[in-house]
Amino acid sequence: MQASNGFYKLSWLQRIGFGSGDLAQNLIFQTVACYLMLYLTTVLKINPAFVSGLILTVRLIDCFWSPVVGRYIDNRNPKLGKYRTYLLYGGIPLTIAACFLMLPQVATWSMPMKMVYATVSYTLLSMIYSVVNIPYGSIMASMTRDNDEVLILTSTRMVCANIGQIVVQAGFPIGLAMFLHSAINWDQAIFMAIGTIPAFIILPSLPILKKLLGKKGLYYTLLSIGFVGFTILFSVGKFGDVKSSTLLIQTAKIMTGVGLLVGSLMWALVPEVITESEHRTGNRPAATVNALAGVAFKAGFSIAGWITPLVMGLIGFNLASEESALPTDPSAWFAVTCIFAVVGFVLLTLCFLGSKENITTTPEKPVSFGQMWEEFKANKCLQLVLGIFVVVFLASFISAPVNAYYTELSKYSETAQNAILWFTCIIPAMLLIVVAYLIHQYPLTDERLDEMNREIEARHK
């Protein structure tokens, strides 16, 4: 590895090692994002209104918890690495909590006990996940200042994240079917996961695409393709026949994946925001900024998880009483979840070994919550990035649990079909327009970032 005043060049072993951490976390996160709501409503038969409130409550707790974790990490410097340490110390309880999230015996308990268990297990998993996710996000900003390297690192990370996404989204229904020795619904499994395919084509090509289209031009292009994809899905579902239009809906789903890929690219803006803060204040609050980004990311996820079961129930599509789109055997759900969790821990260990921290600072005085709030108020770039996180991940996750129902659209009533179409097509498409507007407001150019990094390195001399 070569270095020039903090502008480190990384080996592919380091890049892939770092990316394995995102693959690990997505094996757990995507399980929660795509299938927890379905598990609670269709396997445990918990009222969707309660599930909606539970998801919102846990995410509100996390809004307070994540800044606590970020502040704690920024103010300390453990021997195993300022950020890397937590991949090991947090990885073990995270794996255990993920396995206990869908304990099969819970299905035989009384409804009040099911509700208590769901509340405790999900809250603990969410809190432990933050202890791993926040420092992991901070590692990227500590490995190099080089913008091109950050882009490659982000691309590698997001390819790995999308591998985790496709494994869970397609693998979960396939795993359930295999465990129960039943027929695999390949149309459903493919539809759930096919939107991830663009990541494996576009992310490795990001440096070239960015040079051709520019940073904002790249975002606008991806969002436009995604909008067209959602429009096609709606048109087929509303006016055509989903079962006889397999190729068209799969193509449209791939196009929606292109648009939602902007959510993955947003993580490349986090190191930019950290650099802007360091240039302005002299401190490099990587964990604090990543904690705030995590709050925004989870806010989008939580709003989606809150709105989807609540609104669908209000308009007459009750997930707990309708025919389930997936098998409901609790042992199968537990087994598949445990496999993902254990594999995830092995990958976190690889990430610990593959990541090297080169740029870290610990403030002379502990960062206070007041300072965190002041940083948020003073940093317009941070405000915009957090806003984009909320909206783009709301667009991503508001449709995630309902995607399993889209390929079986004809089985449901007209009311249910309209609910499915709103959450899989209309709302995400509208949110992509909002994302485009927020990106238009983002002020940091690559030229300005290079200038700020050079000035920061000159100060250190």
C-alpha positions in Angstrom: 0.0 0.0 0.0 1.3 3.4 -0.9 0.5 6.6 1.0 0.8 10.3 0.3 -0.2 12.6 3.1 -3.2 10.5 4.1 -4.3 9.7 0.5 -3.8 6.0 0.9 -4.1 3.5 -1.9 -5.7 0.2 -0.8 -5.2 -3.4 -2.0 -8.1 -5.4 -3.2 -7.7 -7.7 -0.2 -8.4 -4.7 2.0 -11.3 -3.6 -0.1 -13.0 -7.0 -0.2 -12.2 -7.6 3.5 -13.9 -4.3 4.4 -16.9 -5.2 2.1 -17.4 -8.5 3.8 -18.6 -6.5 6.9 -21.5 -5.1 4.9 -22.3 -8.6 3.5 -22.4 -9.9 7.1 -24.7 -7.2 8.4 -27.1 -7.4 5.4 -27.7 -11.1 6.1 -29.3 -9.9 9.4 -30.6 -6.5 8.4 -32.4 -7.7 5.2 -34.0 -10.6 7.2 -35.5 -8.0 9.5 -36.3 -5.5 6.8 -38.0 -8.0 4.4 -39.3 -10.7 6.6 -39.7 -9.8 10.2 -43.1 -8.0 9.6 -44.3 -11.1 7.8 -43.1 -13.4 10.5 -44.8 -11.5 13.3 -48.1 -11.2 11.4 -48.4 -14.5 9.5 -46.4 -16.9 11.7 -47.1 -15.5 15.2 -50.4 -14.0 14.1 -49.8 -10.8 16.0 -52.1 -7.9 15.1 -50.6 -5.7 12.3 -51.4 -2.6 14.2 -49.3 -3.8 17.2 -46.4 -4.8 14.8 -46.6 -1.3 13.2 -46.3 0.3 16.6 -43.5 -2.0 17.7 -41.4 -1.2 14.7 -41.9 2.5 15.1 -41.2 2.4 18.9 -37.9 0.4 18.4 -36.7 2.8 15.8 -37.5 5.8 18.0 -35.5 4.2 20.7 -32.7 3.8 18.2 -32.8 7.5 17.3 -31.6 8.2 20.9 -29.4 5.1 21.2 -27.4 5.6 18.0 -26.0 9.0 18.9 -25.0 7.5 22.3 -23.1 4.8 20.6 -21.5 7.2 18.2 -20.4 9.6 21.0 -19.0 6.7 23.0 -16.9 5.4 20.1 -15.6 8.8 19.0 -14.4 9.5 22.5 -12.4 6.2 22.9 -9.5 4.5 21.2 -9.4 0.7 22.0 -6.2 -1.3 21.4 -7.8 -3.5 18.7 -8.7 -0.4 16.7 -10.9 2.6 17.2 -13.7 1.1 15.1 -12.6 -2.4 14.3 -12.9 -3.5 17.9 -16.6 -3.5 17.9 -16.9 -5.9 15.0 -15.7 -8.6 17.3 -17.1 -7.4 20.6 -20.5 -6.7 19.1 -20.6 -9.5 16.6 -21.1 -12.3 19.1 -24.2 -10.8 20.9 -25.5 -9.7 17.5 -25.4 -13.3 16.2 -27.1 -14.6 19.4 -29.8 -11.9 19.3 -30.5 -12.7 15.6 -31.0 -16.4 16.3 -33.4 -15.7 19.2 -35.5 -13.3 17.1 -37.5 -16.1 15.7 -37.4 -18.8 18.4 -39.9 -21.5 17.3 -41.3 -22.2 20.7 -42.8 -18.7 20.8 -45.5 -19.7 18.3 -47.1 -21.9 21.0 -47.2 -19.1 23.6 -50.2 -16.9 24.5 -50.7 -13.8 22.5 -49.6 -11.4 25.3 -46.4 -13.4 25.8 -45.8 -13.3 22.0 -46.1 -9.6 22.1 -43.7 -9.2 25.0 -41.1 -11.6 23.4 -41.3 -9.8 20.0 -40.8 -6.4 21.8 -37.8 -7.5 23.9 -36.1 -9.6 21.2 -36.4 -7.0 18.4 -35.4 -4.1 20.7 -32.2 -5.9 21.8 -31.3 -6.9 18.3 -31.7 -3.3 17.0 -29.6 -1.9 19.8 -26.8 -4.4 19.3 -26.9 -3.9 15.6 -26.1 -0.2 16.1 -23.0 -1.2 18.1 -21.6 -3.0 15.1 -23.1 -0.9 12.2 -22.0 2.5 13.4 -18.2 1.7 13.9 -18.3 -0.3 10.7 -19.5 2.7 8.7 -16.7 4.8 10.4 -14.0 2.4 9.2 -14.3 3.6 5.6 -13.6 7.2 6.5 -10.5 6.1 8.5 -8.9 4.1 5.7 -8.1 6.9 3.2 -8.8 10.5 2.2 -8.5 9.7 -1.5 -11.8 10.4 -3.2 -11.2 7.8 -6.0 -10.3 5.2 -3.3 -13.4 6.1 -1.3 -15.6 5.6 -4.4 -13.9 2.2 -5.1 -14.3 1.2 -1.4 -18.0 2.3 -1.5 -18.5 0.3 -4.7 -16.9 -2.8 -3.2 -18.9 -2.4 0.0 -22.2 -2.0 -1.8 -21.5 -5.0 -4.1 -21.0 -7.1 -1.0 -24.1 -5.5 0.6 -26.2 -6.4 -2.4 -24.8 -10.0 -2.4 -26.2 -10.1 1.2 -29.5 -8.6 -0.1 -30.0 -11.0 -3.0 -29.0 -14.0 -0.8 -31.6 -13.1 1.8 -34.4 -11.9 -0.4 -34.3 -14.9 -2.7 -32.7 -17.3 -0.2 -35.2 -16.9 2.5 -38.3 -18.2 0.6 -36.1 -20.8 -1.1 -34.7 -21.9 2.3 -38.2 -22.1 3.8 -39.4 -24.3 1.0 -36.3 -26.6 1.2 -36.6 -27.0 4.9 -40.2 -28.0 4.5 -39.5 -30.2 1.4 -42.1 -28.2 -0.6 -42.1 -26.8 -4.1 -40.1 -23.6 -4.6 -42.0 -20.6 -6.0 -39.3 -19.5 -8.3 -41.3 -16.6 -9.8 -41.7 -15.2 -6.3 -38.0 -15.7 -5.3 -36.7 -14.2 -8.5 -39.0 -11.2 -8.2 -37.9 -10.6 -4.6 -34.2 -10.6 -5.5 -33.9 -9.5 -9.1 -33.9 -5.8 -8.3 -30.5 -6.4 -6.8 -28.9 -7.4 -10.1 -28.0 -3.8 -11.3 -25.7 -3.4 -8.3 -23.3 -6.0 -9.7 -23.2 -4.2 -13.1 -23.3 -0.5 -12.1 -21.3 -0.5 -8.8 -18.1 -1.9 -10.4 -18.5 0.7 -13.2 -19.0 3.7 -10.9 -15.6 5.4 -11.6 -16.3 5.2 -15.4 -20.0 6.3 -15.1 -19.1 9.1 -12.7 -16.6 10.5 -15.3 -19.1 10.2 -18.1 -22.2 11.6 -16.3 -20.7 13.6 -13.3 -21.7 12.8 -9.7 -25.2 14.4 -9.9 -25.8 13.3 -13.4 -25.2 9.7 -12.4 -27.8 10.0 -9.6 -30.4 11.6 -11.9 -29.9 8.9 -14.5 -30.4 6.1 -12.0 -33.4 7.7 -10.5 -35.1 8.2 -13.9 -34.6 4.5 -14.8 -36.1 3.5 -11.5 -39.1 5.7 -11.9 -39.9 4.2 -15.3 -39.6 0.7 -13.8 -42.1 1.5 -11.0 -44.5 2.9 -13.7 -44.3 -0.4 -15.7 -44.9 -2.5 -12.6 -48.0 -0.5 -11.7 -49.3 -0.6 -15.3 -49.0 -4.4 -15.6 -50.5 -4.9 -12.1 -53.4 -2.6 -12.7 -54.3 -3.2 -16.4 -52.5 -6.4 -17.4 -51.8 -9.9 -16.1 -48.8 -10.4 -13.8 -48.7 -14.2 -14.3 -48.5 -13.9 -18.2 -46.0 -11.0 -18.1 -43.1 -12.6 -16.3 -40.3 -11.2 -18.5 -41.8 -7.7 -18.5 -42.2 -7.5 -14.7 -38.8 -8.9 -14.1 -37.3 -6.3 -16.5 -39.2 -3.6 -14.7 -38.1 -4.9 -11.3 -34.5 -4.7 -12.5 -35.1 -1.0 -13.5 -36.5 -0.2 -10.0 -33.4 -1.7 -8.6 -31.4 0.8 -10.7 -33.3 3.7 -9.1 -33.1 2.4 -5.6 -29.3 1.8 -6.0 -28.9 5.5 -5.3 -29.5 4.5 -1.6 -26.3 2.5 -1.7 -24.4 5.3 -3.3 -25.4 7.7 -0.5 -22.8 6.0 1.8 -20.1 7.5 -0.5 -21.3 11.0 0.7 -20.8 10.2 4.4 -16.9 10.5 4.2 -17.4 13.8 2.3 -19.5 15.1 5.1 -16.9 14.0 7.7 -14.2 15.7 5.7 -16.3 18.9 5.5 -16.7 18.8 9.3 -13.0 18.2 9.9 -12.1 21.1 7.6 -14.4 23.4 9.5 -13.8 22.3 13.1 -10.5 20.5 13.2 -12.1 17.3 14.5 -13.0 14.2 12.4 -16.2 12.9 14.0 -16.5 9.8 11.9 -18.6 7.7 14.3 -20.8 10.6 15.3 -21.6 11.4 11.6 -22.1 7.7 10.9 -24.4 7.4 13.9 -26.5 10.3 12.6 -26.5 8.7 9.1 -27.6 5.5 10.7 -30.4 7.2 12.5 -31.6 8.7 9.2 -31.2 5.4 7.4 -33.2 3.6 10.1 -35.7 6.4 10.1 -36.6 5.6 6.5 -36.7 1.9 7.3 -38.8 2.5 10.4 -41.4 4.8 8.8 -41.8 2.1 6.1 -42.2 -0.6 8.7 -44.7 1.5 10.6 -46.8 2.6 7.7 -47.0 -0.6 5.6 -48.9 -2.9 8.1 -50.9 -0.1 9.6 -52.2 1.4 6.3 -52.8 -2.0 4.7 -54.8 -3.0 7.6 -56.8 0.2 7.5 -57.7 -0.3 3.9 -58.8 -3.9 4.4 -55.7 -6.0 3.7 -54.9 -7.6 7.1 -51.7 -9.5 6.8 -52.5 -11.6 9.9 -55.8 -13.0 8.5 -55.1 -13.0 4.7 -53.5 -16.1 3.0 -49.8 -15.8 3.6 -47.4 -15.5 0.6 -44.8 -17.7 2.4 -44.9 -20.9 4.5 -45.7 -20.3 8.2 -43.8 -23.2 9.9 -41.9 -21.5 12.8 -39.1 -24.0 12.9 -38.3 -23.3 9.2 -38.1 -19.5 9.9 -35.8 -20.1 12.9 -33.5 -22.4 11.0 -33.0 -20.1 8.0 -32.5 -17.1 10.3 -29.8 -18.9 12.3 -27.9 -19.9 9.2 -27.7 -16.3 8.0 -26.7 -15.1 11.5 -23.8 -17.6 11.9 -22.4 -17.0 8.4 -22.7 -13.2 9.2 -20.4 -13.6 12.2 -17.7 -15.4 10.2 -17.8 -12.6 7.7 -17.5 -9.9 10.4 -14.3 -11.7 11.6 -12.9 -11.5 8.0 -13.8 -7.8 7.9 -11.9 -7.2 11.2 -8.8 -8.9 9.7 -9.1 -7.1 6.3 -9.6 -3.5 7.5 -6.8 -1.2 8.4 -7.4 2.2 10.1 -5.0 4.9 8.9 -6.8 8.1 9.7 -8.4 8.3 13.2 -8.6 11.1 15.7 -9.8 11.2 19.3 -10.9 14.6 20.6 -8.9 16.1 23.5 -12.3 16.7 25.2 -15.2 14.2 24.9 -17.8 15.1 22.3 -21.0 16.2 24.0 -24.5 15.7 22.7 -24.8 19.5 22.5 -21.8 19.6 20.2 -23.5 16.8 18.1 -26.6 19.0 17.8 -24.5 22.0 16.9 -22.7 20.1 14.2 -26.0 19.0 12.7 -27.3 22.6 12.7 -24.0 24.0 11.2 -23.5 21.4 8.6 -25.9 21.9 5.6 -24.3 19.0 3.8 -25.0 16.7 6.7 -28.6 17.8 6.8 -29.1 17.1 3.1 -27.4 13.7 3.2 -29.6 12.7 6.2 -32.7 13.9 4.4 -31.7 11.8 1.3 -31.1 8.8 3.5 -34.5 9.0 5.1 -36.4 9.3 1.8 -34.4 6.9 -0.4 -34.5 4.1 2.2 -38.2 4.8 2.8 -38.6 4.2 -0.9 -36.6 1.0 -0.7 -38.2 -0.6 2.3 -41.8 0.5 2.1 -42.2 -2.2 -0.7 -39.9 -4.9 0.7 -42.3 -7.0 2.7 -45.2 -6.6 0.1 -43.0 -7.7 -2.8 -43.8 -11.3 -1.9 -47.4 -10.7 -2.7 -47.0 -9.0 -6.1 -46.4 -12.1 -8.1 -49.6 -13.6 -6.6 -51.6 -10.5 -7.2 -54.6 -12.2 -8.8 -55.3 -14.3 -5.7 -56.4 -11.2 -3.7 -59.4 -8.9 -3.7 -59.5 -5.7 -5.6 -58.9 -3.7 -2.4 -55.9 -5.9 -1.5 -54.5 -5.5 -5.0 -54.7 -1.7 -4.9 -52.9 -1.8 -1.5 -50.2 -4.0 -2.9 -49.8 -1.7 -6.0 -49.6 1.5 -3.9 -46.8 0.1 -1.7 -44.8 -1.7 -4.4 -45.1 1.0 -7.2 -46.8 4.3 -6.6 -45.3 5.5 -3.2 -41.7 4.4 -4.1 -41.9 6.2 -7.5 -43.1 9.5 -5.8 -40.3 9.2 -3.3 -37.6 9.0 -6.0 -38.7 12.4 -7.2 -38.1 13.8 -3.8 -34.7 12.2 -3.7 -33.8 13.9 -7.0 -34.7 17.3 -5.6 -32.6 16.8 -2.4 -29.6 15.7 -4.5 -29.9 18.8 -6.6 -29.4 20.9 -3.4 -26.2 19.0 -2.4 -23.2 21.5 -2.7 -20.0 19.5 -2.4 -18.1 18.9 -5.6 -15.1 16.6 -6.0 -12.9 19.6 -6.7 -13.9 21.3 -3.5 -13.3 18.1 -1.5 -9.8 17.7 -2.9 -9.1 21.3 -1.9 -10.4 20.7 1.6 -8.4 17.5 2.0 -5.2 19.2 0.9 -5.8 22.0 3.4 -6.4 19.6 6.2 -3.2 17.7 5.5 -1.2 21.0 5.3 -2.5 21.8 8.8 -1.2 18.5 10.1 2.3 19.2 8.8 
